[in-house]
Amino acid sequence: MHPTVLDFWLIGVYTELDIKGNLFSGRKLMLQGIRNNPLNPQFYVEYFRFEVSFYDKVCERISILNGDKEKKLDFIDEED
């Protein structure tokens, strides 16, 4: 209903990224927002922030997949 409101786009983008864990869907949604609002510079600023966050998440995934000891996720509590 409000295709020019940046906050609504960001809610969708970060829902995909953080809650659903779908990096590429969030990126696609952010690019769609830019295509719909090419003259709004704030969309480009937020896209850059998103790309930095996207890069961090991809690097984190790569280090986990490579077996990096520092970034290893523990799914079982060691206290129990």
URPE-V375330 format. One record per pair of residues at least 24 apart in sequence whose C-alpha atoms are under 7 Angstrom apart, sorted by sequence separation. I is the first residue (numbers start at 0). J is the second residue. D is the distance in whole Angstrom. If there is no record, write none. Layout:
i=I j=J d=D
i=I j=J d=D
//
This chain:
i=8 j=32 d=7
i=22 j=53 d=7
i=3 j=36 d=6
i=5 j=42 d=7
//
